[in-house]
Amino acid sequence: MFGSVGGVFSGLSRRFTTAAVSLNSDAINLLHHVRLLRSLGHLQEALKLFYSITPPPPLVHSHHTYAALFHACARRSSLPQGQALHRHMLLHNSNPDFYLFLINHIVNMYAKCGSLDYARQLFDEMPERNIVSWTALVSGYAQHGRPDGCFKVFREMLVWHRPTEFAFASVISACGGDGDCGRQVHTLALKTAFDSCVFVGNALIMMYCRSCGGADEAWSVYESMEFPNLVSWNSMIAGFQVCGYGNRALELFSQMHFSGVRFDRATLVSILSCLCEMGDGLEYCFQLQCLIIKTGFISEIEVATALVKAYSSLGGEVSDCYKIFLELDGRQDVVSWTAIIAAYAEQYPEEAILLFRQFLRECLAPDRHMFSIVLKACAGLATERHALAVQSHVLKVGFEDDTVLANALIHACARCGSIALSKQAFDTMISRDTVSWNSMLKAYAMHGQGKEALQLFSQMDVQPDSATFVALLSACSHAGMVEEGTKIFETMSNNHGIVPQLDHYACMVDILGRAGRISEVKELIDKMPMEPDSVVWSAFLGGCRKHGETKLAKLAAAKLKELDPNNSLGYVMLSNIFSIDGRFNEAGLIRREMERKTVRKEPGLSWIEIGNHVHEFASGGQQRPEREAIFSELEKLVRRLKDFGYVPQISLALHDIEDEQKEEQLYYHSEKLALVFALMNLGNRCYSGNIIKIMKNIRICVDCHNFMKLVSELVDMEIVVRDSNRFHHFKAKVCSCNDYW
């Protein structure tokens, strides 16, 4: 169709540029083709054809064409084209103000394109105005987030005109989360009988849902609507989602579906967003996927992306997320790529990095959110080189001053073992928010640098929040700074207005428990203003284990099993306490209880990066092709360490085997195998400096801790181990934790 119109344009253009003509049937035909091009969405071609008419047709013949073109510029938010058209009109017409409806289109164009000051100037210069003039300006202010201007114009309009439903809807949307302001407008709508208009009702629903606790008021508006449309259903479902009422949103969606109301992609995106916030939403997600496939919405980018996010948030299989992602078949955008990378980032960071590289190879432009997700993936890797590579891309695209990305870089470098790079990223930030300071405090905490954390806190120039004090207390705990941590806990409420919550109590339990002040811990727990959670009891149990408090350990383990029955931590720690105390029969009973209740202990795994490849090790070295070679080198290393003073800690090994077998059990822990493999590949390592970095998924045991200290001196290298709790920097027979972990 466009080809034929273009042909007409070419022929007519040649005829009208060769000689000046009066407005005849050909000129009228040409104006018709301008409007046709505009209706087909070819604005640039329509303007080109319109400007080619010589002489330009006077407004008496062309005002409808001008209006159509201004309307198209407004819909596309194309301000430069609208300005050029306005100049053309003023240049060739002496008195355009005569046409009120045309001036309304011009005001609307400037308002919709965000040039609100100029729109207001034109509006003020109008010799006469009607309700359309006022509504155009009200809508422009609302759409561009200028509520003060919107309310001012709306109040002025009330003097001259009764508002339209569109003006009401605009000013209500401008209220945002201001429920008091919205209620005033709602009252006026009730007085003028506009509350029954569907546009007004839809705007009221979203306004109330955005205001604090307004879901019930929004529901009242929805129920009062006589003929709700699809937008009404979607607004209420989205409103429930915004307010955190996922179950009510699901009930309304079911009602909508069984009532025969056809949903659209906006409905599905809202429902999938609800599922992300529901712990038991995985089964719903599967059912919804079936419906999405059946109705053909799986090919919609927004729906498929929301489905990937839902499965990822609910702990679904990452492979299922990837299959949904592939359904888009080359139509993926930056949002869908970000969703699939986020799905992999937590559990499979290496694959997340590979997906990011594939994204770059397809010449797509990453945005800030994608970079933050990729840096999060980098935080799950053994070395910082990937985080630095991503940071180079950040600098390349001009996001170097982005605070959120700088915060993510601080976190990633700290999690990869480089506190120095975290400090460098923090020091070079142009502006820092609370998250920036918290990220650096957490970095110091996980590396056991309590004094540095307290010094940094004394320099903090923004208001601390609850997370700030969790980081500070954690830093004191890991550094054994009992008095400092106690003082912070006792003064945080009076000095900073932060009331201690569960996380703060858990840190305090950890601080006192590690220091052996078990009776104080019990007293603190008894006085807590809220019920202790599993984190508090596990911290207490850890303190009892460290200091051999068997009686209280049994209490803590019982509470932990009650709150989190599928967590092996309570069983394992209590069993270890009995083993250390020589009470092997009781330890065996705990293990058999685990088997009976099918509670599985998380297997110990360690990872190390050699060159460009991450190697995984399980205890016993299963599934490693180099297993025999690693065992051989490990035996040699153990013999050398025994001459160096190494004595295996066999108290936690099974009691019904020989001591020699107990030692062998300890030798084959995953972190030892990873260390030996690193020493076997020293020439291939991709580390900066003389450092070996190992990641571990559970807490490092006492024997492996002693082993690492001795090896660090024997081979004259720094060994960094990141376990589930903190970082251990082993150097010259000393650990940064001072044996306090």
DOVEX-372143 format. One record per residue (C-alpha): residue in three letters; x, y, z. Coordinates in steps of 0.2 Angstrom, whole numbers, padded with zeros to 4 digits, always signed. Each point is the difference from the previous one (the first is absolute). Example, Ala and Ser with C-alpha at 12.3 -4.5 7.8 and 13.67 -1.06 7.14 Angstrom:
2
ALA+0062-0022+0039/SER+0006+0017-0003/
end
This chain:
741
MET+0000+0000+0000/PHE+0014+0012+0005/GLY+0009-0003-0017/SER-0016+0006-0010/VAL-0002+0015+0011/GLY+0019+0004-0002/GLY-0002-0001-0019/VAL-0014+0012+0001/PHE+0010+0011+0011/SER+0015+0000-0013/GLY-0011+0005-0014/LEU-0010+0013+0009/SER+0016+0007+0007/ARG+0008+0003-0017/ARG-0016+0009-0006/PHE-0001+0012+0015/THR+0018+0005+0000/THR+0002+0004-0018/ALA-0013+0014+0001/ALA-0010+0010+0012/VAL-0018-0006-0001/SER-0016+0006+0008/LEU-0009-0012+0012/ASN-0010-0011-0012/SER-0005-0018+0000/ASP+0018-0006-0001/ALA+0005+0010+0015/ILE-0015-0007+0010/ASN+0005-0018-0006/LEU+0018+0004+0006/LEU-0006+0005+0017/HIS-0011-0016+0001/HIS+0016-0010-0004/VAL+0009+0009+0014/ARG-0013-0005+0012/LEU+0000-0018-0006/LEU+0019-0001+0002/ARG-0003+0006+0018/SER-0013-0012+0004/LEU+0011-0014-0006/GLY+0013+0005+0012/HIS+0012+0008-0012/LEU+0002+0017+0008/GLN+0017+0004-0008/GLU-0007-0003-0018/ALA-0016+0009+0004/LEU+0010+0016+0006/LYS+0011-0001-0015/LEU-0014-0001-0012/PHE-0009+0014+0009/TYR+0015+0012+0000/SER+0002-0003-0019/ILE-0017+0008-0004/THR+0004+0017-0009/PRO-0008+0012+0004/PRO-0005-0007+0017/PRO-0019-0001+0001/PRO-0008+0012+0012/LEU-0007-0005+0017/VAL-0018+0001-0007/HIS+0005-0016-0010/SER+0014-0008+0010/HIS-0005+0002+0018/HIS-0007-0018+0001/THR+0017-0006-0007/TYR+0010+0011+0013/ALA-0011-0007+0014/ALA+0003-0018-0006/LEU+0019+0003-0001/PHE+0001+0008+0017/HIS-0010-0014+0007/ALA+0012-0013-0007/CYS+0015+0010+0007/ALA-0008+0000+0017/ARG-0003-0019+0000/ARG+0018-0003-0005/SER+0007+0013+0012/SER+0009+0007-0015/LEU+0004+0017+0006/PRO+0012+0006-0014/GLN-0012-0005-0013/GLY-0014+0009+0009/GLN+0010+0015+0002/ALA+0005+0001-0018/LEU-0019-0003-0005/HIS-0005+0015+0011/ARG+0014+0011-0008/HIS-0007-0005-0017/MET-0017+0005+0005/LEU+0004+0017+0007/LEU+0011+0004-0015/HIS-0013-0003-0012/ASN-0016+0006+0009/SER-0003+0017+0008/ASN-0014-0004+0012/PRO+0000-0019+0006/ASP-0009+0005+0017/PHE-0016+0001-0009/TYR-0001-0019+0000/LEU-0002-0005+0018/PHE+0000-0019-0003/LEU+0017+0002-0009/ILE+0008+0010+0014/ASN-0007-0014+0012/HIS+0010-0013-0010/ILE+0016+0011+0001/VAL-0002+0002+0019/ASN-0003-0018+0001/MET+0015-0004-0010/TYR+0012+0010+0010/ALA-0008-0007+0017/LYS+0001-0018-0006/CYS+0018+0003-0006/GLY+0005+0006+0017/SER+0003+0019-0005/LEU-0012+0005+0014/ASP+0006+0018+0003/TYR-0003+0004-0019/ALA-0016-0009+0000/ARG-0006+0011+0015/GLN+0006+0016-0009/LEU-0010-0005-0016/PHE-0015-0004+0011/ASP+0002+0017+0009/GLU+0000+0010-0016/MET-0015-0009-0007/PRO-0014+0013-0004/GLU-0013-0013+0005/ARG+0001-0017+0008/ASN-0012-0015+0002/ILE-0001-0015+0011/VAL+0012-0009-0013/SER+0013+0013+0003/TRP+0000-0002+0019/THR+0000-0019-0001/ALA+0015-0001-0012/LEU+0010+0010+0012/VAL-0006-0009+0016/SER+0004-0017-0009/GLY+0018+0006-0005/TYR+0005+0005+0017/ALA-0007-0017+0007/GLN+0009-0010-0013/HIS+0017+0008+0003/GLY+0000-0001+0019/ARG-0004+0018+0004/PRO-0014-0002+0013/ASP+0001+0018+0006/GLY-0003+0008-0017/CYS-0014-0013-0003/PHE-0009+0005+0016/LYS+0002+0018-0004/VAL-0007-0001-0017/PHE-0014-0011+0006/ARG-0005+0012+0013/GLU+0000+0014-0012/MET-0011-0010-0012/LEU-0013-0002+0013/VAL-0004+0018-0001/TRP-0005-0001-0018/HIS-0005-0018-0004/ARG-0006-0016+0006/PRO+0014-0012-0001/THR-0001-0015-0012/GLU+0003-0018+0005/PHE+0017+0001-0009/ALA+0005+0016+0011/PHE-0005-0010+0016/ALA+0009-0015-0005/SER+0016+0010-0003/VAL+0000+0010+0016/ILE-0004-0016+0010/SER+0015-0008-0008/ALA+0011+0015+0004/CYS-0005-0003+0019/GLY+0011-0016-0001/GLY+0001-0007+0018/ASP-0007+0016+0008/GLY-0016-0008+0007/ASP-0006+0017+0008/CYS+0001+0009-0016/GLY-0008-0014-0010/ARG-0015-0001+0012/GLN-0003+0019-0003/VAL-0001-0003-0018/HIS-0010-0016+0002/THR-0013+0011+0011/LEU-0001+0012-0015/ALA-0003-0014-0012/LEU-0014-0006+0011/LYS-0008+0017+0001/THR+0001+0002-0019/ALA-0006-0018-0003/PHE+0016-0004-0010/ASP+0004-0015+0013/SER-0010-0011-0011/CYS+0011+0003-0016/VAL+0011-0015-0003/PHE+0016+0011-0003/VAL-0002+0009+0016/GLY-0003-0017+0009/ASN+0015-0008-0007/ALA+0011+0015+0005/LEU-0007+0000+0018/ILE+0004-0019+0002/MET+0018+0003-0004/MET+0001+0016+0010/TYR-0007-0009+0016/CYS+0011-0015-0003/ARG+0016+0011-0001/SER-0005+0009+0016/CYS+0004-0008+0017/GLY-0013-0014+0004/GLY-0012+0005-0013/ALA-0004-0017-0007/ASP-0017-0001+0008/GLU-0005+0018-0006/ALA+0006-0006-0018/TRP-0011-0015+0002/SER-0015+0010+0005/VAL+0002+0011-0016/TYR+0002-0016-0011/GLU-0016-0008+0008/SER-0010+0016-0003/MET+0004+0001-0019/GLU-0015-0006-0010/PHE+0009-0004-0016/PRO+0019-0004+0004/ASN+0010-0002-0015/LEU+0017-0010-0003/VAL+0010+0015+0007/SER-0011-0001+0016/TRP+0004-0018+0003/ASN+0018+0003-0004/SER+0001+0015+0011/MET-0007-0009+0015/ILE+0011-0016-0003/ALA+0015+0012-0001/GLY-0006+0009+0015/PHE-0001-0015+0010/GLN+0018-0005-0006/VAL+0007+0017+0005/CYS-0008-0001+0018/GLY+0007-0018+0002/TYR-0017-0009-0001/GLY+0005-0013-0012/ASN-0013-0013+0005/ARG-0014+0013-0003/ALA+0007+0004-0017/LEU+0000-0019-0004/GLU-0018-0001+0006/LEU-0005+0015-0011/PHE+0009-0007-0015/SER-0009-0017+0002/GLN-0017+0009+0001/MET+0005+0010-0015/HIS+0005-0016-0010/PHE-0015-0010+0005/SER-0012+0015-0004/GLY+0006+0000-0018/VAL+0009+0017+0001/ARG+0015-0001-0012/PHE+0016+0004+0008/ASP+0015+0008-0008/ARG+0019+0000+0002/ALA-0001+0014+0014/THR-0012-0012+0010/LEU+0013-0014-0001/VAL+0015+0011+0004/SER-0009+0006+0016/ILE-0005-0018+0005/LEU+0018-0006-0003/SER+0007+0014+0010/CYS-0012-0005+0014/LEU+0007-0018+0000/CYS+0018+0006+0002/GLU-0005+0006+0017/MET-0009-0016+0006/GLY+0010-0014+0008/ASP-0012-0013-0006/GLY-0002+0007-0018/LEU+0009-0013-0010/GLU-0015-0011-0003/TYR-0010+0015-0005/CYS+0014+0005-0012/PHE-0001-0017-0009/GLN-0018+0001-0002/LEU+0001+0018-0006/GLN+0014-0005-0013/CYS-0012-0013-0007/LEU-0014+0013-0002/ILE+0013+0012-0008/ILE+0006-0013-0012/LYS-0019-0005-0004/THR-0004+0018-0004/GLY+0015+0004-0010/PHE+0007+0014+0012/ILE+0016-0010+0002/SER+0007+0009-0016/GLU-0003+0017+0008/ILE+0017+0007+0007/GLU-0007+0008+0015/VAL-0010-0016+0005/ALA+0014-0012-0003/THR+0012+0011+0010/ALA-0012+0001+0015/LEU-0001-0019-0001/VAL+0018-0002+0001/LYS+0001+0012+0015/ALA-0014-0009+0009/TYR+0008-0017-0002/SER+0017+0007+0005/SER-0007+0009+0016/LEU-0009-0016+0005/GLY+0014-0011-0001/GLY-0005-0009-0016/GLU+0012-0009-0011/VAL+0012+0012-0009/SER-0001-0012-0015/ASP-0018+0003-0001/CYS+0003+0019+0000/TYR+0012-0002-0015/LYS-0013-0010-0010/ILE-0012+0014+0002/PHE+0013+0013-0005/LEU+0004-0010-0016/GLU-0019+0001-0004/LEU+0003+0018-0005/ASP+0010-0006-0014/GLY+0012+0014-0004/ARG-0012+0014+0006/GLN+0007+0002+0017/ASP+0003+0017+0006/VAL+0011+0007+0014/VAL-0013-0003+0013/SER-0002-0019-0004/TRP+0019-0002-0001/THR+0001+0008+0017/ALA-0013-0012+0007/ILE+0008-0016-0006/ILE+0018+0006+0006/ALA-0008+0004+0017/ALA-0008-0017+0001/TYR+0018-0008-0002/ALA+0009+0013+0010/GLU-0004-0007+0017/GLN+0003-0019-0003/TYR+0011+0000-0015/PRO+0010+0016-0001/GLU+0012-0007-0014/GLU-0015-0004-0012/ALA-0006+0018+0004/ILE+0016+0007-0005/LEU+0000-0010-0016/LEU-0018+0006-0004/PHE+0006+0018+0002/ARG+0014-0003-0012/GLN-0012-0007-0013/PHE-0011+0015+0003/LEU+0014+0011-0004/ARG+0005-0010-0016/GLU-0018+0003-0006/CYS+0004+0019+0000/LEU-0013+0004+0013/ALA+0002+0015+0012/PRO+0000-0005+0018/ASP-0008+0012+0012/ARG+0003+0004+0019/HIS-0011-0014+0006/MET+0009-0013-0010/PHE+0017+0006+0005/SER-0006-0001+0019/ILE-0006-0018-0003/VAL+0016-0005-0009/LEU+0010+0007+0014/LYS-0011-0010+0013/ALA+0005-0016-0010/CYS+0019+0005+0001/ALA-0002+0001+0019/GLY-0003-0019-0001/LEU+0016-0004-0008/ALA+0017-0004+0007/THR+0010+0015-0007/GLU-0003+0018-0003/ARG+0006+0000-0018/HIS-0018-0002-0007/ALA-0006+0014+0010/LEU+0014+0011-0006/ALA-0004-0005-0018/VAL-0018+0005+0002/GLN+0005+0016+0008/SER+0010+0004-0016/HIS-0016-0002-0010/VAL-0008+0012+0013/LEU+0013+0013-0003/LYS-0001-0002-0019/VAL-0019+0004-0001/GLY+0002+0015+0011/PHE-0008-0007+0017/GLU+0016+0003+0010/ASP-0010+0013+0011/ASP-0014-0012+0004/THR-0002-0002+0019/VAL-0010-0017-0002/LEU+0014-0008-0011/ALA+0014+0006+0011/ASN-0009-0007+0015/ALA-0002-0017-0009/LEU+0019+0001-0004/ILE+0005+0002+0018/HIS-0011-0015+0005/ALA+0007-0011-0015/CYS+0018+0004+0004/ALA-0002-0003+0018/ARG-0009-0017-0003/CYS+0014-0005-0012/GLY+0013+0003+0014/SER+0007+0017-0005/ILE-0003+0013+0014/ALA+0013+0011-0007/LEU-0010+0002-0017/SER-0016+0002+0010/LYS+0008+0015+0009/GLN+0007+0007-0016/ALA-0018+0000-0008/PHE-0007+0008+0016/ASP+0013+0013+0000/THR-0002+0005-0018/MET-0019+0003+0001/ILE-0006+0017-0004/SER-0016-0002+0011/ARG-0004-0013+0013/ASP-0016-0005+0007/THR-0004-0010+0015/VAL+0001-0016-0010/SER+0018+0005-0005/TRP+0006+0002+0018/ASN-0010-0016+0005/SER+0009-0010-0014/MET+0017+0005+0006/LEU-0004-0004+0018/LYS-0006-0017-0005/ALA+0016-0002-0010/TYR+0010+0003+0016/ALA-0011-0011+0010/MET+0001-0015-0011/HIS+0019+0002+0000/GLY+0001+0001+0019/GLN+0006+0018+0000/GLY-0010+0007+0014/LYS+0011+0015+0004/GLU+0000+0006-0017/ALA-0019-0002-0001/LEU-0002+0011+0016/GLN+0012+0013-0006/LEU-0010+0001-0017/PHE-0016+0001+0010/SER+0007+0016+0009/GLN+0002+0008-0017/MET-0018-0004-0006/ASP-0008+0016-0007/VAL-0017-0007-0004/GLN-0014-0006+0012/PRO+0004-0019+0005/ASP-0014-0012-0001/SER-0004-0017+0007/ALA+0012-0009-0012/THR+0014+0011+0005/PHE-0001-0007+0018/VAL-0001-0018-0006/ALA+0016+0003-0009/LEU+0008+0008+0015/LEU-0005-0013+0012/SER+0005-0014-0012/ALA+0017+0009-0002/CYS+0002+0000+0019/SER-0005-0018+0001/HIS+0012-0006-0013/ALA+0014+0010+0008/GLY-0004-0005+0018/MET-0003+0018+0005/VAL-0013-0004+0014/GLU+0000+0016+0010/GLU-0001+0011-0016/GLY-0014-0011-0007/THR-0010+0001+0016/LYS+0002+0019+0001/ILE-0006+0002-0018/PHE-0015-0012+0004/GLU-0005+0009+0016/THR+0001+0018-0008/MET-0006-0002-0017/SER-0018+0004+0005/ASN+0003+0015+0010/ASN+0014+0007-0011/HIS-0006-0004-0017/GLY-0019-0004+0002/ILE+0003-0018-0006/VAL-0010-0013+0010/PRO+0009-0017+0001/GLN-0009-0013-0011/LEU+0003-0019-0002/ASP+0016+0003-0010/HIS+0008+0011+0013/TYR-0005-0012+0014/ALA+0008-0015-0010/CYS+0016+0010-0002/MET+0000+0004+0019/VAL-0003-0019+0004/ASP+0015-0004-0012/ILE+0011+0013+0008/LEU-0003-0006+0018/GLY-0001-0018-0004/ARG+0017-0001-0009/ALA+0007+0009+0015/GLY-0006-0014+0012/ARG-0013+0011+0009/ILE-0013-0013-0002/SER-0011+0005+0015/GLU-0001+0018-0007/VAL-0006-0007-0016/LYS-0013-0010+0008/GLU-0006+0015+0010/LEU+0000+0011-0016/ILE-0010-0012-0010/ASP-0013-0002+0015/LYS-0002+0019+0000/MET-0002+0002-0019/PRO-0016+0010-0004/MET-0004-0012-0015/GLU+0001-0018-0002/PRO+0018-0006-0004/ASP+0001-0007-0018/SER+0011-0014-0007/VAL+0015+0012-0003/VAL+0000+0005+0019/TRP+0000-0018+0006/SER+0013-0006-0013/ALA+0012+0014+0007/PHE-0004-0006+0018/LEU+0003-0018-0005/GLY+0017+0005-0008/GLY+0005+0008+0016/CYS-0005-0015+0010/ARG+0010-0011-0012/LYS+0016+0011+0002/HIS+0000+0000+0019/GLY-0007-0018+0003/GLU-0017+0005+0008/THR-0009-0016-0004/LYS-0016+0003+0010/LEU-0004+0017-0008/ALA+0006-0007-0017/LYS-0014-0013+0002/LEU-0013+0014+0003/ALA+0006+0011-0015/ALA+0001-0016-0011/ALA-0018-0004+0005/LYS-0006+0018-0004/LEU+0009+0000-0017/LYS-0007-0017-0005/GLU-0018+0007+0005/LEU+0002+0016-0011/ASP+0009-0008-0014/PRO-0002-0019+0000/ASN+0008-0003-0017/ASN+0016+0009+0005/SER+0014-0012+0004/LEU+0010+0013+0010/GLY-0008-0003+0017/TYR+0002-0019-0002/VAL+0018+0001-0006/MET+0006+0013+0013/LEU-0007-0010+0015/SER+0007-0016-0007/ASN+0017+0009-0001/ILE-0002+0006+0018/PHE-0003-0018+0006/SER+0015-0006-0010/ILE+0012+0012+0007/ASP-0006-0004+0018/GLY+0002-0019-0004/ARG-0018-0004+0001/PHE+0000-0009-0017/ASN-0016-0010+0004/GLU-0010+0016+0001/ALA+0008+0007-0015/GLY-0005-0016-0009/LEU-0018+0002+0005/ILE+0000+0017-0007/ARG+0006-0006-0017/ARG-0013-0014+0000/GLU-0013+0013+0004/MET+0006+0009-0016/GLU-0002-0015-0010/ARG-0017-0004+0007/LYS-0006+0017-0004/THR+0009+0000-0017/VAL+0009+0016+0005/ARG+0015+0001-0011/LYS+0017+0009+0004/GLU+0005+0012-0013/PRO+0016-0008-0008/GLY+0016+0009+0001/LEU+0005+0008-0016/SER+0015+0011-0005/TRP+0004+0010-0016/ILE+0016+0007-0006/GLU+0003+0009-0017/ILE+0015-0006-0010/GLY+0002+0011-0016/ASN-0017+0002-0007/HIS-0008-0015+0007/VAL-0008-0002+0017/HIS+0003-0017+0008/GLU-0012-0008+0013/PHE+0006-0012+0013/ALA-0011-0011+0012/SER+0007-0009+0015/GLY+0009-0016-0005/GLY+0003+0007-0017/GLN-0013-0009-0009/GLN-0002+0003-0019/ARG+0017+0008-0002/PRO+0010-0007-0014/GLU+0016+0005+0010/ARG-0006-0008+0016/GLU+0015-0012+0001/ALA+0013+0013-0004/ILE-0008+0012+0013/PHE+0000-0013+0014/SER+0018-0004-0004/GLU+0005+0018+0002/LEU-0011+0002+0015/GLU+0009-0014+0009/LYS+0017+0007-0003/LEU-0006+0017+0006/VAL-0008-0008+0016/ARG+0017-0009+0004/ARG+0009+0017-0002/LEU-0013+0009+0011/LYS+0002-0013+0014/ASP+0018+0003+0001/PHE-0005+0019+0001/GLY-0012-0004+0015/TYR-0016-0005-0008/VAL-0011-0011+0011/PRO-0017-0005-0008/GLN-0015+0005+0010/ILE-0009-0017+0000/SER-0013+0003+0014/LEU-0014+0003-0012/ALA+0003-0015-0011/LEU-0011-0016+0002/HIS+0005-0009+0016/ASP-0002-0018-0006/ILE+0015+0001-0012/GLU+0019+0000+0004/ASP+0009+0016+0003/GLU+0010-0002-0017/GLN-0016-0001-0009/LYS-0007+0015+0009/GLU+0016+0010-0006/GLU-0003-0006-0018/GLN-0018+0007+0001/LEU+0006+0017+0005/TYR+0014+0000-0013/TYR-0014-0001-0014/HIS-0010+0015+0005/SER-0004+0010-0016/GLU+0010+0016+0005/LYS+0016-0011+0002/LEU-0003-0008-0017/ALA-0003+0017-0008/LEU+0016+0007+0008/VAL+0011-0015-0006/PHE-0007+0002-0017/ALA+0004+0019+0000/LEU+0018-0004+0005/MET+0001-0013-0014/ASN-0004+0013-0012/LEU+0010+0015+0006/GLY+0006+0004-0017/ASN-0017+0001-0007/ARG-0008+0011+0013/CYS-0009+0016-0005/TYR+0002+0009+0017/SER+0007+0017+0004/GLY+0015-0002+0011/ASN+0005-0015+0010/ILE-0018-0005+0006/ILE-0011-0016-0001/LYS-0018+0003+0002/ILE-0013-0013+0004/MET-0019+0001+0002/LYS-0009-0012+0012/ASN-0019-0002+0002/ILE+0001-0005+0019/ARG+0010+0005+0015/ILE+0018-0005+0000/CYS+0004-0013+0013/VAL+0014+0002+0013/ASP+0011-0013-0008/CYS+0000+0009-0017/HIS+0002+0016+0009/ASN+0016-0006+0008/PHE+0005-0008-0016/MET-0001+0016-0010/LYS+0010+0010+0013/LEU+0014-0012-0001/VAL+0000-0002-0019/SER+0000+0019-0002/GLU+0017+0001+0009/LEU+0007-0016-0008/VAL-0003+0006-0018/ASP+0002+0019+0004/MET-0016+0005-0008/GLU-0016+0008+0006/ILE-0015-0011+0000/VAL-0018+0008+0000/VAL-0014-0011+0004/ARG-0018+0006-0001/ASP-0012-0011+0010/SER-0018+0002+0004/ASN+0003+0012+0014/ARG+0015+0011-0004/PHE+0017+0002-0008/HIS+0016-0008+0007/HIS+0017+0007-0006/PHE+0013-0012+0004/LYS+0018+0006+0000/ALA+0016-0005+0009/LYS-0009-0012+0011/VAL-0013+0013+0006/CYS-0018+0002-0005/SER-0008+0017-0001/CYS-0014-0006+0011/ASN+0012-0003+0014/ASP-0008-0017+0002/TYR-0016+0008+0004/TRP-0013-0006-0012/
end
